[in-house]
Structures are given as structure tokens and as C-alpha cells.
């Protein structure tokens, strides 16, 4: 028996399994985050690299220094825009619709620890998928929590924390995010510009 309490053969198998996982994760991180996410990599090349690694990215407008982690499926829809330094923690799936603007440093968190009947949380994390609809706008440093669905035509003000589902066609703000007022719904005539390097921030009470 080894010091771990496991037979030596089991220790070797465990070591090789973890080694293989770490090498696979490291290589994917190198390609997706270090290389594709680099400032000097053109958007067209970044788009191709994301597609080659299995991400369902349907827009070239994903800007540098975004990080994609986890084994969940990631989908970013047509004519959508993802600004710099966004964080996609895809233990569960993350889906972003078409014509949606994601400002800088938005955080998508899908992992959580479930509680049992006695109120104790599990040490094993699980993933809850995040869905963001079409024609949405997430302001800078918005946090989207596990299991949340954001409906179409939603604006979330900068710095808000989305802890529950958001109904379509409204402006939300706060910690946690709450409904502020209704917004128009339907197709947009001004999707995020392909050449734009930034997304302006939605302000609570702004008419724009």
C-alpha cells in the first residue's frame, strides 16, 4: 500500500489520468486563450481558431484577452459582439444569441455547489447552463450567475449581478439585478458594428 492508502497500481493509473487531463486542458488553454486571445492575433484568425477547437462562434467580433474555460459548449450568435477581457466559465453550456453586445469584463459563471437537505454544500461542483437571448446588451463587469436565462431585447446595466431569469424587453440594474423599465422589442436596425472596438455602457435612466 502507498502512503495515500491506495494500491500502487491504482496510484499510477490515477496519476496518468490526471496527467492526461492536465496536458489536454493546458494545450486547449494555450490555443484558445494564450494564442487566439492575444492582442496581435487578427479577429479573422481568432474566429477560425475558435471554430477549430469546437466553439460554435458565428461572429468574428470577439476581442482580445477573453478567457474560455471548461468543457461546456459555447455558442455566440451572428452579428454579436464580445468586448475585451470577458470570462466564460463553461462547466455548463453558455449560449449567446444574435445581435447581442457584451461589454468588457463581463463574467459568465456556470459552476455551483449544490446543497443537501441538511444545508451542507457538495465539494463536487456541477454546471448550470446560461442562455442570453437575441439583441441583448450586457454592460461592463456584469456577472451572470449559474442557470440564468436572459430573454430577448434585454439591457443589463454595468456592474449588475444577474442571479435569476430576466424577462424579455426590459432594462435591469443592481445587485441583484431588478427590472427598471420596459424597452422596445423586435429586430434591430443597428447591430454591433464590425469595426467597433468598444461598446458604450447602458446607464440607468438613459433613453439611448
N, C-alpha and C positions, 0 to 999 in steps of 0.2 A: 504493500500500500504506500502511496505517496503521502507527503505532508498535507495534501489537500483532502485526503480521505477517499480519493478515487483510485481505482486500479491504474497502473501506469499506462496501459493501452488506451483507456478512456481519456486520460490526461493528454496523450499525444493527439488523439482524434479531436478533442476539444481545442487544443492549440492550433491544429491545422485548419479547423473550421473557422475559428476567429481570425487567423492569419489571412485566409482566403477572403473573408468578408471585408477586412480592413484594406486589403490590397484593391479589391473591386471598388469599394467606396472611395478610396484615395484616388484611383485612376479617373473615376467619374467626376470627382470634385476638381481634379486638375483640368479636365477637359471643359466641363460646364462652367465652373466658377473662376478658375485662375486664367485659362486661355480665352474662352468665349466671352467672359465678363470683363476682359481687360479693356482699358480706355483706348488703346491703339487698334483694337480689332474693329473693322467696319461692321455696321449693322447687318449688311447682307451676309457676311461671313458668319457673324454671330447667329443669325437666323438659321443658316444651313447646319451649323454645329448643334444647335438645339434640336433641330429636326432629326439629325443623325443619331442623337442619343435617346430618341423616343419621346421627346416632348412634343405635344400637339400645339405648336406655336404657329398661328396663322397670320402673324403680322411681323414685319421687320423692326417695328418700333419698340424694341426692348433695349434700354440704355445701359451703360456700363455699371459694373460693380453690384449688380443684383446677385443674390445667392439663392440657389435651389438645392434643398437638402431633402432626403427621404426617398422612399420607394413608391410613393403615391403617384398617380397620374396627374400631370399638369397640362391644362388647356388654356390658351389665351386666344381669344377670338379675333375675327377680321377687323381691321381698322382700329384696333385698340392700341393703347399707349401705356408703357410701363417706364416710369422715370427711374433715376439712379438710386442705387443702394436699397432696393426693396428686398424683402426677405420672405422666401416661400419655404415654410417648413412642412413638407408634404409627407407626413406619416400617413395621413388620409389624402384623398384626392382634392385638388384645387382647380376650379373651373371659373374662368373669367369670360364673360360674354363679348359680343361685338360692340365696337364704337364706345368702349369704356376707357376712361382715363384714370390711371393710378399714379398719384404724385410720389415724390421722393420719400424714401424710408418708410413706406407702408409695410406692415408686418402681418403676414398670414400665418396663424398658428393652428395646426390641426391636431396636435397630440394633447392628450389629457390623461389623468389618472382617475379611474372610477372608484366610487365609494361603496363599501358594503353596507349591510343593514345596521351594523354597529357604528358606522361613521368613520371607519378606517379606510384610508385610500390604498389602492393597489400599487405596489412598486413597479408593476409592469404597465407601461404606457400603452394606450390604444389610440387609433386615429379616428377623427370625425371629419367628414368632408366639408369643404367650404364651397359655396356657389355664389358668384356675383353675376348679376344679370346684364342685359344689354343697356348701353347708353348711360352707364353709371359714372360717377366721379368720386373717387376717394382722395381726400385731401392729404397733405403731408403728415406723416407719422400717425396715420390711423392704424389701429390694431384691430384685426378681425379674429375673433376667438373661434375655438373648435365648434363644428356643427352648424355654423351660421349660414343662412341663405339671405342674400340681399337681392330684393326684387329689381325689376327693370326701372330705369329712369329715377334712380336714387342718387342724391348727393350727400356725402358724409363729410362734415366739416373737419378741418385739420385738428389733429390731436385727439380725436374721439376714439372711444373703445366700444366696439360692436360686440355685445355679449349675447344677443338674441336676434331672431329673424327680423328683417326690416321689410315692411310692406312697400309695394311699388309706388313710384310717383310722389316722393316727398324729400324734404331736407331734414337730415338728422344731425344732432350735435351733442357733445357732452360725454361724461364718464359716469355711468354707461350712456351710450348714445340714445337719445329720445327724439321723437318726432317734433319738429319745429313748425313746419307748414307744408302744405301741398305744393307740388310742382307739376308743370305740364307733362303729359305723356305722349309717346309716339316717336316716329322716325326723326332723326336729326339731319339738318342740312349742313352741319359743320362738324364732322368727325375730327378727332385729334389730328393735327397737321403732321404729315410725314416728315417734314423738315424741322419740326419744333424740337427744341432741346429742353423745354420746361413746360410744366402745367401750372397755371395760376391757381391760387388757393381759394376754395369757396369760403366766403365769410358769412357768418350767421347774420341773417337780415339783409344780405346783399340781394339785389334784384337781377344781377348778372349771372 
